Amino acid sequence: MNKNLKTGLLAVCTASMVVMMGCASSMKTPATAEVAVSKEAVDNAAVAGGTEFAPVEMNSARQKLVLANKAMQDKDYKLASDLATQAQADAKLAQAKANSAKAEKAANALQDDIRVLRDELQRANSKQ
């Protein structure tokens, strides 16, 4: 066998082993960071008004966060990580919906103010 081919095969096998070991070890390590990030996302969404403007998504995020914490207690770190990721996505969606609803509300208020100003301007011009 060619020396370069042997070296290449050895490198591929080594890389494959490293990747497999990394995947295996990630399943056995606590998903503490993922759960913490998800909790922060849920808290941020609540502060942004997610409970008011996106109650379904907030409920889902909170439920998944509870399940992720339960999975952590059960040492099912893969499930905990998956649930934490889903909770974070739900929380981000809730926050985005809340921000959108607030922006729409502000835009509507601005449109109302513009309408009032136009009416006042027309009245003032018609008196002249």
N, C-alpha and C positions, 0 to 999 in steps of 0.2 A: 504494500500500500504506500502511496505517496506520502512523504512527511507532512506536507501542507494539508493534505486531506485528513490525516490522522489528527493534526493539531486542530483543524476546523471542527471535526467530529467531537473531539474532546471539549472544545469550547462550547459547542451546542449542548452537549450532555450536561456540562457543568452549569450552564445558564438555565437549562430546564430544571435541574435539581434545585437551584437557588429559588426559582419562581415557585416550584411546588412546595418547598419548605416555607416560603413566605406565605403562601395561601393557607397552608395547614396551620401555621402559627397564628395567623390572624383570626382563625376560627376559635382559637383557644384563649385569646386575650380579651379582657373585658372591653366593652364598647363604651367606656366611660366618657371619652371625648365626644363621641357622636351623640350620646344621651344629653350631655351638658350643652352642646351646641343646639340641640333640638329644644331643650328647655328654654334657652335664651331666645330662640326664634318664637316660641309660643308666647313668652312674656312680652317680647317686642310687638307681636301681632295684637295682643290684648291691649297694650298701651296705645297702639295706633287706632284702636276702635274696631278691631276684628270681631269682638263679641257682639257689637251692635250691628255692624254692616255685613258680616260674613259668619253668622252663628253656626252654620252647618260645618264649614271648614274648621272653625275654632274647636267645635265639639270633636270632630274627627282627629284633629291634631292632639288635643288633650287626651283622648282615649288611647291613641297610639303611643303617646308618651308614657301613660300609665302601664300599658302592656310592655313597653320597652324596659321600664324599670322592673317589672315582674320577671321578664326574661333575664335581666341581669342577675336578680336574686337567685333564679334557677340555674344560673351559669350557662344559659343558652345565648352565647355572645353573638352568634351569627344572627339569630332572630332579633336580639336586642338592637343590633346595628341596623338591620333592615327596617324595623319599626321606627327607630329614631330617625332614619333618613326619610321615611314616609311622613312622620310627624312634622319634620322640618319643612317638607314640601307643602303640606297642608297649611302650616302656619304662615309660610311665605305667601301662599295664595290668599289667605285670609287678610294678611297685611296689605297686599296689592289691591284687593277688592275694597278694603276700607279706605285706602289712600285715593282710589279712583272715585269712590262714592263721595268722599269729602271734597275732592276737586270738582266734581260735577255739581255738588251743592254750592260751592263757592262761585262757580261759573254762572249758575242760575241766579244767584243773588246779585251778581254783577250785571247780568242781563236785565234784571228787575230795576236796578239802580239806573241803568242807561235809559230804560223806558220811561222812568219817572222824570229824569232830566230832560228827555225829548219832549214829554208832555208839558213840562214847565216852560221850556224854551218856546214851544208853539203858542202857549197861552200868552207869554210875554210879547211875542212877535205880533200876535193878533190884536193886542191892545194898542199897538203903535199905529 
